[in-house]
Amino acid sequence: MLKLSIKAHALFIAVFITGQAVAGVRHYVAPVEQSTWQLDPSSTPLQCALTHNVRNIGEARFVSKASKSLNLEFTLDMLMLPDTYAQAAVYSMPPKWMPGESSRLLSHMELQQQFDPSLHKKLSWTLLTELEKGFWPTFTYQDWYNSQDIVKVSLHSANFRPAYQDFVGCVAELLPFSLSDIAFTVLSYEYKSEKLTPYSQKRLNMIADYLRYDTELSLVLVAGHNEPTAEFTQNETLAQARAEQIQSFFTAQGIPAGRIEVSAFGEKRNIAPDTRTSTGLNRRVVIQMNKAVNL
């Protein structure tokens, strides 16, 4: 009876002691005094990130990005990726100070050689709600180096709620559009006017909002075009003036002039025939945005 009791105690220690290999189970979780959650200091209205470090494993990240719709992705940025394809079971595990509660299987997560493991939006939000209730999201898989060991990686819920509140506040301030929504924008003008249409002015404001936060957008092309209703040189001059007017708008919003390249094509690249009803379509400014490529 005594030997049985000792074995049972050893199994209990194997499950709950952090980072120790006992009875084939290694459990990695931040000690309560080192459990740190924080809103990533680099978070902006373009992206919000909630982070948590797990000793000897890596960093857990919940990320939401500027978009037309609410999105969320969980990623476990592991210090060492597996040598082969594997799968981890995702549990919601009660901490030991919640007697009577049981673990629940939530889903599975793929472990791959070249990519940090991640979870889609719905399951990512589920993990956040489990943490909010005090449970530990736990990932369990067979060690790819030692086939006799089972690895458990838990996200500690201590100190979670204050950082989670900051994260929710950040998500609420995300821009309701992404780069792909504005990367190629055609600004048009009201009929017989140098004034942008209300829709084009709204798009221009959206682009300025985005440029303020995304400093990796190092090249913004602003190209002016004009309809063939005057002399060729005059059309090109008017197109240049419109493009420079847009550049001035951006610089007034705090965007460095060096990030904006201006050009004018006059009537060289018309998109509509020279008719009374359609020639106004040629009176436009085209904005294209590209990210710098790091080789």
URHU-V826916 format. One record per residue. N is the residue number from 1. RES is the residue in one small letter. SS is DSSP state (hx for helix, st for strand, lp for the rest). PHI is phi in whole degrees, -180 to 180 (none if undefined). NEAR is the number of other ideal C-beta (glycine too) atoms within 8 Angstrom. Layout:
{{N & RES & SS & PHI & NEAR} {N & RES & SS & PHI & NEAR}}
This chain:
{{1 & m & lp & none & 4} {2 & l & hx & -64 & 5} {3 & k & hx & -63 & 6} {4 & l & hx & -63 & 7} {5 & s & hx & -64 & 8} {6 & i & hx & -65 & 8} {7 & k & hx & -65 & 8} {8 & a & hx & -64 & 8} {9 & h & hx & -65 & 8} {10 & a & hx & -63 & 10} {11 & l & hx & -65 & 9} {12 & f & hx & -61 & 8} {13 & i & hx & -64 & 11} {14 & a & hx & -61 & 13} {15 & v & hx & -77 & 9} {16 & f & hx & -110 & 7} {17 & i & lp & -80 & 9} {18 & t & st & -74 & 9} {19 & g & lp & 67 & 8} {20 & q & lp & -108 & 9} {21 & a & lp & -93 & 6} {22 & v & st & -134 & 9} {23 & a & lp & 56 & 7} {24 & g & lp & 81 & 8} {25 & v & st & -124 & 12} {26 & r & st & -117 & 11} {27 & h & st & -116 & 14} {28 & y & st & -110 & 13} {29 & v & lp & -158 & 12} {30 & a & lp & -66 & 13} {31 & p & lp & -57 & 8} {32 & v & hx & -55 & 7} {33 & e & hx & -76 & 4} {34 & q & hx & -114 & 7} {35 & s & lp & -74 & 13} {36 & t & lp & -123 & 8} {37 & w & st & -116 & 11} {38 & q & st & -154 & 9} {39 & l & st & -76 & 11} {40 & d & lp & -53 & 10} {41 & p & lp & -59 & 5} {42 & s & lp & -85 & 5} {43 & s & lp & -63 & 9} {44 & t & st & -140 & 6} {45 & p & lp & -64 & 8} {46 & l & lp & -96 & 10} {47 & q & st & -160 & 10} {48 & c & st & -118 & 13} {49 & a & st & -135 & 12} {50 & l & st & -108 & 15} {51 & t & st & -122 & 11} {52 & h & st & -154 & 13} {53 & n & st & -93 & 9} {54 & v & st & -116 & 14} {55 & r & lp & -56 & 9} {56 & n & lp & 70 & 6} {57 & i & lp & -114 & 9} {58 & g & st & 147 & 9} {59 & e & st & -122 & 9} {60 & a & st & -90 & 13} {61 & r & st & -135 & 12} {62 & f & st & -106 & 14} {63 & v & st & -127 & 12} {64 & s & st & -126 & 12} {65 & k & st & -117 & 10} {66 & a & lp & -58 & 11} {67 & s & lp & -169 & 10} {68 & k & lp & -68 & 6} {69 & s & lp & -127 & 4} {70 & l & lp & -65 & 7} {71 & n & lp & -139 & 8} {72 & l & lp & -160 & 11} {73 & e & st & -138 & 12} {74 & f & st & -101 & 13} {75 & t & st & -133 & 10} {76 & l & st & -105 & 15} {77 & d & st & -80 & 8} {78 & m & st & -83 & 9} {79 & l & lp & -67 & 5} {80 & m & lp & -133 & 4} {81 & l & lp & -83 & 9} {82 & p & lp & -67 & 10} {83 & d & lp & -82 & 5} {84 & t & lp & -150 & 6} {85 & y & lp & -66 & 8} {86 & a & st & -148 & 10} {87 & q & st & -141 & 9} {88 & a & st & -110 & 13} {89 & a & st & -82 & 9} {90 & v & st & -105 & 14} {91 & y & st & -115 & 12} {92 & s & st & -105 & 11} {93 & m & st & -110 & 10} {94 & p & lp & -74 & 11} {95 & p & lp & -69 & 9} {96 & k & lp & -67 & 6} {97 & w & lp & -88 & 4} {98 & m & lp & -118 & 9} {99 & p & lp & -63 & 5} {100 & g & lp & 93 & 3} {101 & e & lp & -83 & 6} {102 & s & lp & -121 & 4} {103 & s & lp & -72 & 8} {104 & r & st & -127 & 6} {105 & l & st & -77 & 7} {106 & l & st & -98 & 11} {107 & s & st & -176 & 7} {108 & h & st & -131 & 7} {109 & m & st & -130 & 12} {110 & e & st & -76 & 9} {111 & l & st & -113 & 11} {112 & q & lp & -124 & 9} {113 & q & lp & -70 & 8} {114 & q & lp & -104 & 4} {115 & f & lp & -128 & 7} {116 & d & lp & -66 & 8} {117 & p & st & -64 & 13} {118 & s & st & -145 & 10} {119 & l & st & -130 & 11} {120 & h & lp & -75 & 7} {121 & k & hx & -56 & 9} {122 & k & hx & -60 & 6} {123 & l & hx & -71 & 12} {124 & s & hx & -62 & 13} {125 & w & hx & -65 & 9} {126 & t & hx & -62 & 9} {127 & l & hx & -61 & 15} {128 & l & hx & -64 & 11} {129 & t & hx & -69 & 8} {130 & e & hx & -66 & 12} {131 & l & hx & -63 & 14} {132 & e & hx & -62 & 10} {133 & k & lp & -83 & 6} {134 & g & lp & 99 & 8} {135 & f & lp & -85 & 13} {136 & w & st & -110 & 14} {137 & p & st & -61 & 14} {138 & t & st & -132 & 13} {139 & f & st & -111 & 14} {140 & t & st & -118 & 10} {141 & y & st & -153 & 11} {142 & q & st & -81 & 8} {143 & d & lp & -61 & 11} {144 & w & lp & -79 & 7} {145 & y & lp & -99 & 4} {146 & n & lp & -121 & 5} {147 & s & lp & -65 & 5} {148 & q & lp & -85 & 5} {149 & d & lp & -106 & 11} {150 & i & st & -108 & 10} {151 & v & st & -107 & 12} {152 & k & st & -122 & 13} {153 & v & st & -121 & 13} {154 & s & st & -117 & 13} {155 & l & lp & -98 & 13} {156 & h & lp & -72 & 12} {157 & s & lp & -88 & 11} {158 & a & lp & -64 & 7} {159 & n & lp & 66 & 8} {160 & f & hx & -80 & 13} {161 & r & hx & -60 & 7} {162 & p & hx & -60 & 8} {163 & a & hx & -68 & 12} {164 & y & hx & -65 & 13} {165 & q & hx & -61 & 8} {166 & d & hx & -63 & 11} {167 & f & hx & -65 & 13} {168 & v & hx & -61 & 8} {169 & g & hx & -63 & 8} {170 & c & hx & -66 & 12} {171 & v & hx & -61 & 10} {172 & a & hx & -65 & 6} {173 & e & lp & -99 & 6} {174 & l & lp & -63 & 14} {175 & l & lp & -63 & 11} {176 & p & lp & -83 & 6} {177 & f & lp & -160 & 10} {178 & s & lp & -115 & 9} {179 & l & hx & -59 & 10} {180 & s & hx & -62 & 5} {181 & d & hx & -75 & 8} {182 & i & hx & -128 & 13} {183 & a & lp & -58 & 9} {184 & f & st & -127 & 8} {185 & t & st & -128 & 10} {186 & v & st & -107 & 9} {187 & l & st & -95 & 13} {188 & s & st & -116 & 11} {189 & y & st & -115 & 13} {190 & e & lp & -68 & 7} {191 & y & lp & -61 & 5} {192 & k & lp & 53 & 4} {193 & s & lp & -149 & 6} {194 & e & lp & -97 & 4} {195 & k & lp & -94 & 6} {196 & l & st & -64 & 10} {197 & t & lp & -66 & 9} {198 & p & hx & -54 & 6} {199 & y & hx & -64 & 7} {200 & s & hx & -67 & 12} {201 & q & hx & -64 & 9} {202 & k & hx & -64 & 8} {203 & r & hx & -64 & 11} {204 & l & hx & -63 & 13} {205 & n & hx & -64 & 8} {206 & m & hx & -62 & 12} {207 & i & hx & -63 & 13} {208 & a & hx & -62 & 12} {209 & d & hx & -59 & 10} {210 & y & hx & -68 & 15} {211 & l & hx & -63 & 14} {212 & r & hx & -63 & 9} {213 & y & hx & -105 & 10} {214 & d & lp & -98 & 9} {215 & t & lp & -78 & 5} {216 & e & lp & -77 & 6} {217 & l & lp & -79 & 14} {218 & s & lp & -87 & 8} {219 & l & st & -133 & 9} {220 & v & st & -120 & 13} {221 & l & st & -91 & 11} {222 & v & st & -117 & 14} {223 & a & st & -117 & 13} {224 & g & st & -96 & 16} {225 & h & st & -134 & 15} {226 & n & lp & -147 & 14} {227 & e & lp & -82 & 12} {228 & p & lp & -80 & 10} {229 & t & lp & -116 & 6} {230 & a & lp & -145 & 6} {231 & e & lp & -65 & 5} {232 & f & hx & -56 & 7} {233 & t & hx & -66 & 6} {234 & q & hx & -68 & 8} {235 & n & hx & -61 & 15} {236 & e & hx & -67 & 13} {237 & t & hx & -64 & 9} {238 & l & hx & -64 & 12} {239 & a & hx & -63 & 14} {240 & q & hx & -64 & 11} {241 & a & hx & -64 & 9} {242 & r & hx & -65 & 13} {243 & a & hx & -63 & 15} {244 & e & hx & -68 & 10} {245 & q & hx & -64 & 8} {246 & i & hx & -67 & 13} {247 & q & hx & -59 & 12} {248 & s & hx & -63 & 8} {249 & f & hx & -61 & 10} {250 & f & hx & -64 & 14} {251 & t & hx & -65 & 11} {252 & a & hx & -66 & 6} {253 & q & lp & -88 & 9} {254 & g & lp & 95 & 5} {255 & i & lp & -87 & 12} {256 & p & lp & -59 & 6} {257 & a & hx & -62 & 8} {258 & g & hx & -67 & 4} {259 & r & hx & -88 & 10} {260 & i & st & -121 & 12} {261 & e & st & -109 & 7} {262 & v & st & -111 & 11} {263 & s & st & -147 & 9} {264 & a & st & -139 & 13} {265 & f & st & -119 & 11} {266 & g & st & 57 & 11} {267 & e & lp & -102 & 13} {268 & k & lp & -67 & 5} {269 & r & lp & -124 & 6} {270 & n & lp & -67 & 11} {271 & i & lp & -111 & 6} {272 & a & lp & -136 & 9} {273 & p & lp & -68 & 6} {274 & d & lp & -81 & 6} {275 & t & lp & -127 & 7} {276 & r & lp & -61 & 4} {277 & t & lp & -86 & 4} {278 & s & lp & -119 & 8} {279 & t & hx & -63 & 14} {280 & g & hx & -62 & 11} {281 & l & hx & -66 & 10} {282 & n & hx & -78 & 13} {283 & r & lp & -84 & 10} {284 & r & st & -153 & 11} {285 & v & st & -126 & 12} {286 & v & st & -107 & 12} {287 & i & st & -115 & 15} {288 & q & st & -124 & 9} {289 & m & st & -125 & 14} {290 & n & st & -134 & 9} {291 & k & lp & -86 & 8} {292 & a & lp & -67 & 8} {293 & v & lp & -102 & 4} {294 & n & lp & -94 & 3} {295 & l & lp & -91 & 2}}
